Amino acid sequence: MSYDPSPSYPHRPPPPPYRPPWPPWPPHRPSPPPPAPHRTALGHHSDLRVLRTAYRWQRRTATLTALGYFTLFLFLSAYAPGVMTDTSLAGGLPTGLLLALLQLPVTWLAIALYEHTARRHVDPLADRIRKEAALDARRGAGR
């Protein structure tokens, strides 16, 4: 319906001006550009690649120590039964039994090697990356 300003409708007031039900948009102000970081972000840092490589070598070294010995034992059992039944090595104890008894100390050696490489190579890298991440988080919170 449209508004009729004629005097035949004196009891109707003029309609209010149209206003949308939502508030007006604030004026667009471009945000200032973020300050340029003085180094690359942690996610793109080469230290993570170095850490992955060190951890991979750590796993391979320990795994190949334990599995290599066990594979050698199985290979000798299957393809060299004469070596495994020889009793001249340990005073009447068959070589196969001696190698089987050495399986537990070799497994402990693999665990000790894993811990040694972790303490020596992997943990210092992880600690350094952890400290850098905490520093980045503090810098990001200060912005």
Secondary structure by P-SEA (a helix, b strand, c coil): cccccccccccccccccccccccccccccccccccccccccccccaaaaaaaaaaaaaaaaaaaaaaaaaaaaaaaacccccccccccccccccaaaaaaaaaaaaaaaaaaaaaaaaacccaaaaaaaaaaaaaaaaaaaac
